[in-house]
Every structure is written in C-alpha cells, then in structure tokens.
C-alpha cells in the first residue's frame, strides 16, 4: 500500500506491504465551514460560567496566552474572534498577547507575523515569554510542592485568557487548558519542578491521563491557584483546521474538550506490533528532533518489547541548537547510561525530560529516524539510527523478520493507539 506520512509541509509517500500493515488514524473530522461563528459561539455560550464579554470591563488590562511556533494552533483566528467579542469594551491597546514559549526559543519577527497576522501585531502588545529572564517573572510562592513563578504581564492583568488546542500529550495527558499557564508562561524553576524525573517517570504521566497524573495534577493546581478568567480551546483535524471550539472556566472547558479529543484521537488495537512507522504530525511539530520524541512516544505505546520504531520527522530546525537536549544526549555513551544518570540525580536540568522519555523507549525498542535536517552522524550522536529511506528500511526489517507485523501512524501523535487490553 502507498501511504503519505505527515512530514514537513509536503508529506512523505512510502510503500508498505498490504497483507501485514495496519494503518491507525484518528476519526476524521470535517473542518468547520464557519470557524469564526464556531469560535464566537464558544465565547458566548461557554461550557460553564459567564460569556467572555460579561467578564470584561472598560479599562481592564487583558493578557491572552497563545502557543509558540512549534504548535499548530490557529492563533490568528482565535485572537481575532476574542478581539471582536471584546470590541467596544476593551481597547486593543490594552491587550497583551503572550507567546507561551515555555522553555523554547523566542519567535522571529517573520514567525510572529505568520502566527498572529498584521491586525494583532499592529493593535496589541505582543511579547514572547522568556522562562530564563527573572525580570519577566513574578514569584507567587508555592502551589503544593511546586515553586510558582509566572510571567509578570500575565500576573498583573485584570482579565486573563488562555487559548490553545487540545490533543493527547505524551506525559501531561492532554495539551491545552492549564498548560497555557504553566509551563507555557512559567519560569524555569517552575518548569524544572513540573518536569522532574519522578513526575516524568510515573506510569500515570502518559497519553490521555489527567486525573492522577502527577504532571497534570500540578498544572491544574497552578491554574486554579493563580487564576484564569476564561479559556478558549479548539480541536483540529489532520489538516490542522478547526473542527470544534470550547470556551469557559479553564478546568471545565478542558474537561469537555479532552473528552471529545479522547474519542476521536485515541484508537484501540488488539496487540503490539513488531515494527511501528510513525511521524511527528508534520510541520510545525516536526521542526526538530526534540519535538519528534512525541511521535516516537506514540509509537512506543504499541511496539512490542524488542521491536523497531521508524520515525519520519523533517527536523528543519535540527536538534535544535538551543536548549540542553543535545548536551544531555552527549553526556553519556548509551541511552541506558542516560536513563540511569537522570534517575540517580537529585536535580533537574532543562530538557532532561525529553531525554528521559527517549531513553526509556530505547530500553524497549530500536529507534530509527528519517529526517532531512540531521545527518546520520548527528542522529548517531543522539543515540539514534538513520533511516535514509522509510520504504527500504521497512523492507530490510521484514527480510530479517519475515513474519513481522507492521503498524503505521501517518499522523504521528495526532493518533494515540493503545493495546485494548491495557486500558
């Protein structure tokens, strides 16, 4: 069979044997033909609480958080819907749009224009959150066992609005909702505690689990303790178009959105597979290898112990060259040594969580990566094998294992397959 994998902006056609290949995809949802009306309805008819306009008062300072360039959020549509809804009550000059970068790099001017459009850039203040800049943070003390430092523009605002999109997340359960406060707008100290080895290593810190997940439990607690006035999230189809929109109090909204996302994106399979071909959902999520661990993690849910994962991710931004991911990978000779070092350490360093997940997967399965942005030597330095051609790589694996069963996740982590007997 000929399958097009989500890869970069163009896709990647591959050929796999019909008789032994299972394709696992989300339930396709048609794009809304009237996305502006859908967003307006979510703002006016929230799942609970008051409509957004009733929360606004003239003269208020408004902060709105949006995803950074590594996410496929339709920011421009969502922000313009909010500005339209607040028109006549809130001046655009009193609105600050905060790009919730978490620990990622700041946006370029071209990226901001592409993400937000000229209206938002021209009418509102737009700022990238910088987790390492203490002058940008307000210390709010402890929430449970987490020291909470948040973006000072967010803390100082009179009306705080999160925006995002909801899909399964490999250790936070689901994206969107409270994640747009922390880690999205959190200081490094907060993020390191949220991503420590104990939390990330907990078996409940996984796809589709929120309550009882030590990561998501902490995110909800922070959002509740520090205050979100309104939240707007959407669901996207495999073409990154809006299918549904949800508005309201952040926790109630997120509960409603993720219940639908779970039904559409999580697919049961009867057993584990010898070979799993996956992606990182194409651009923008597959910009770098760090992000591609999500697609590899999705495959790990259904690969057998000792099996093989083949991931296609463009990685146009390399490893990337910012952050600590590459440095941590280079600090030990093998994934097993990396995992042992992380487990033994009493401190958390930036990006170790991605290495922890990667090394944990590699303790069970062989991982090969097809990408244009990294050489075979760079992949080897990251403890991964290169797959120059996905079709040929799978054919070679089958020659070595004639009875191999194959699964394909063409949309990567947009589909979370799981073995039916395990959930």
N, C-alpha and C positions, 0 to 999 in steps of 0.2 A: 504494500500500500504506500501511496505517496502522501506525506503529511507535511504541512508547513508549520514549523515551530515558531513561536513568538521570539523574535531575535532582532535587536536593534529596532530600526524603523521599517525595515524591508521584509522581515521574516526569513526563515531558512528552510527550504524544502529538503526533506530526507525521504529515503525509501527503506521500508522495513517489511519483513515477511508477514503476509496476511494471516497465515494459519496459526501464528503463535503470539500475535501482538494484540494487546488490549489498550485501547485509547480511552483515557479518563479525562473528561472535560466537565466544566460547570454546566448547569442547566442554562442554556442560552436564553437571555432576556432581551427583548427588543428595546432599542433606545427610545426614550420618551420623545414623542414628536413635538412636545411643547415643554421643554425643560424649564423655561422661565416661569411658566404657570405652575409647574410642579414645585419649584423652589418657593415661589410666592405662597402656595398653599401650605407648605411646611412651616413657613414663618408665621402664617396667620392661623393655622389650625394645628398647633403642636400636639404631640402625643400626650402631653400633660402640661399643666401650668398655663401661664398667660402668653398671648401672642407677643412677638418681639416688639411691635410698635407700642404696646401698652407699657412696656418696661422702660421705654426711653423718655427722657425729659430734656427740654431745651437747655443748652449749656453744658450738658454732660460731656466728659471726655470718654471716648469709646475706644476700646482695644479689641482687635479681631486677630486671632491666630490662624495661619494657613500653613499648609505643608510646604516643604522645600522642593527643590528641583528633582530630587530622587523619587518623587511620588507623582502619580498620575491625576491628582486632584484637579477638577475643573474650577480652579480658583477664581478666574475672571468672572465666570457665570455666577458663582456663588456670591462673590463680593458685590457684584453689580446688583444682584437681587436684594442683598441686605441694604445697600445704599439707597436703592429705590424705595424700599419699605420704610426707611428712616427719613426719607426726603420730607422737608418741611418741619421736622422736629430736631434733627441733628445735622449740623453743618458738616460737610465733608472735611473741612479743615480741622474739625475736632475728632477725626477718626485716625487712629494709628493702626496700620496693618503690620503685624509682626510675623515675619517668616520664621516658623518654628523649626529651626535647624537642628535642635538637639545638640549633638557634638559634631555635626557635619560642617563642611566649609561654608563660607558665606556665598551669596549669589553674585553672579556677574551682572552688570547693567543689562546686557542682552537677555539674560535669563529672566531678570525681573520684568522686562518688557513683555517677553513671551508668556510669562506666568500670569501677569496681572493686567496687562493692557494699558493703553495710554490714559484712559479715564481715571483709573485708580491711582496710577503713578502721578498723574497731574493734580488730582484733587485731594489726595490723602497723604499723610506722612507714612512712609514705608521704611521699615527697619528690619535688618537681619538680626536675629538673636545670636549672641556670641557667648557660649557657655563658659569660656575661659576668662571673660572680661568682668572682673569683680565690680567695676564701676557701673555695669549694666544690671546688677543684681540687688535684690532686697532679701535680707535674711529674715525668714518667717519662723525660725525656731524648728522644733521637732514635730513631726507628724508620725506617731508610732516610733519606729526605730530609724526613721529617715530624716536627716537634716535637710530642711527645705529652703532653697534659695531660688527665687523666681525672677524673671525679667521685671525690672523696676517699672517700665511703662505699663506692663500688664497689671502689676500690683496697684499702681496709682490710678488706674482707670476707674470711672464711675460705672461703666457698663462693659462687661467682659463677655465676648462672644467667641466660641471656638467653632471652627469649620474644618471638615475633613471628609474622608470616605472610609467606609467600613469593609474590611476583608479579613480573613483569618491571618493571624500573626504567629510566627514560629516560637516565640516564648512569652508574648504578652496576651495570647489568646485571640484577640481581635485588635485591629488598628482603629483609629478614630476616637471620638469621645474624649475620655480623660487623658489619653496620650498627647493631646494637643496642649495640655498644660505642662505635665511632666511625663516624659523627659523633654518634650518639644521646646518649652520655654524655661527649662531648669538650668541651674548652674552645674558645673562639672561635679562638685561634691555630691549633689543630689543624685545625679545620673550614675555615678560610680556605686553609690549605695543601692540604687534600684537594680543595678546590673551585676551585683557581686556574684561570686561563684556559687554561693549557697542558693541564692534565688534561681539563677540560671540552671543550676544542676538539679533542681527539684523536678521530679517527673510530672508534676502538675503544671509546670511552666511550659506549655506546649500549645499547639494549634487548637483553637476553638474552646479553650477552657479559660474562664474568667474568675468566677467564684471559687475560692480555694487555691487559686494560682497566686503564689506569693509576690509575683511581679504585678499582676493586675490588681490584686487586693490593695497594694500600696498606692498604685496610680489613682484608684477610686478614692482612697482616703485623702490623698493630697488635693484632688479636685474638689472634694466636699469641704475640706477644712479651709481652703484658701478662696473658694468662691468662683463659680462660673454662672453668669446670669442667663445665658441662652446658648444652646449648641445646635448647629446645623450640620448634618452629615448626609452623604449620598451613597448609593450603591452604584457601581459601574459594571457594564458588560465587558465582553472580551475585546471590544473595540474602544474601550475607555470612554464610553458615552453614558450619560446619566440614565438610570432605569427607575430609581426611586429616591425620594428625599424624606428626611425625618428631622423634625425640629422639636425643641423643648428643653426642659432641665437636662443637664448633661447625662446623668445616670439613667433616667427613664428613657431618654431618646436613644442612648446607646444600647440599652437592653432590647428595645423594639427593633432597632436596625440590625443588630447582630443575630437576632432570631431568624430574620429573613435571610441574611447572608449565610447563616449556617445551612439552611435548607438548600440554598442554591449552589454553594461553593464546596460543600463537603460531601464526598461521594464514597460510598462503601464498595469495597472489593472483597472477593471471597478468600483470598490468600495472598501471601507475599510473592514477589517476583524475583527472578534471577538477575534480570537487567531492567533498570528503570532509566528511561530517557526523559530529561526534564529541561526546563528553561528558567529564566528569571523574569518571565512575563514581557520580555521585550523592553524597549525604551519607554519611560525613563528609568525603570527599576534596574535594568541590567547594565547600568553605566560603569560599574566597577565590580571587582571580584568580591570585595567586602559585602556588597549587597547581594551578590549571587549565592551566598551561603543560604539565603532563604529558599531559593529554588532547589538547592541540594538537600536542604532540610525537608522540603515537601516530598522529595523522592525517598528519603530515608524512612518515611512513615510506612512504605510498602515494599522496601527491598529486603530480601532475606539476609540473614547473617552470612557473611562471606560473599554476598552478591556484588554487583557493579552498578554504579550510578554514572551516567553520561550527561553532563550539563552543558547546554548551549547558552552562552551569555556573551554579548558583544564586548563589554568592558572597554568602551572607548575612553574611559577615564582611568584606565589602568587598575592598580590595586585598591585604592588610589595612592597618590604620593603624599597625601596629608593624613594626619592621624597616626595612630600607633600600630595599626594592623600589621603592616609589613615588618616593623621592628620586632614585634612579639613573635611572628612566624619565624623570623631568623634567629631567635634566641635559643632555640633547641633543635636537635638534629632530626627528631621524628615527632609525629602527632602524639604518640603515646607519652613522650617526654614533656610535650607542651601541656597535655592534659594533667599530668602528674604535678607539674610546676604550678599550674593555676589552682588545682585543688589544695595544694600544700601552702599556698601563700595566704597571708593574713591581710593583705592589702589588695585593692582593685586598681588596675590601670586602665586608661581609656582603650576601648576596642577589644579588651580581652574576652568579652562575652561572645563575640563573633568567632574568635579563635577557639574558645571552649566548645561551642556548638560544632564547629568544623571538626575538631579533633575527636569529639565524642562520636560523630558519624563515622570517621575514618577508623575508629576502633572496631566497627562492624562491617564496613564495606569499602571496596575500592572506589575511588572517585577520579573520573577523567573530565576535563573541561575543554570545550571547543570555544575559542574566542579570537576575535581579530585584534584586540587591544593589548594582548600579552604574548610574549614569546614562550616557547617550550621551556627555556631556561628560567624565565620569570615564574612560570607555573611550578616548575620543579622546586624553586626556592620557597614557594608557598606550600610545599609538600603535596602537590597535585600533579597528575599526569596530563599531558596534552593529547587531545583528540583532534587531529588535523581535519578529519572528515567524519561526520557523525555516521553516515551510512556505512562507510568502510569499517569504522570502528566497531559498530554493532555486528557487521558480517564477520569480522575477525573473532569477536567474542563468541559468536554462535558456532564457528568452526571448532573452537576449543571446548564448547559445551553444547552438543547438538540438540539436547532436549530443553534448552533454556526457554523459560517463559519471559516475555517482554511486556512491560507497561510503558506507555508514553503519556506524559503530562505536557501537552503542547503549550498550555498557558502557564506552566510552572505553578507558583504559589497562588494563582487565582483559583486553582482547584486543589483542594486538600483531600487526597484519597486516604482512606484508613481501612484496616482489615476489620470486617464486620464483627468478628468475634471479640475484638478488643474494646469495643465501645457500646 
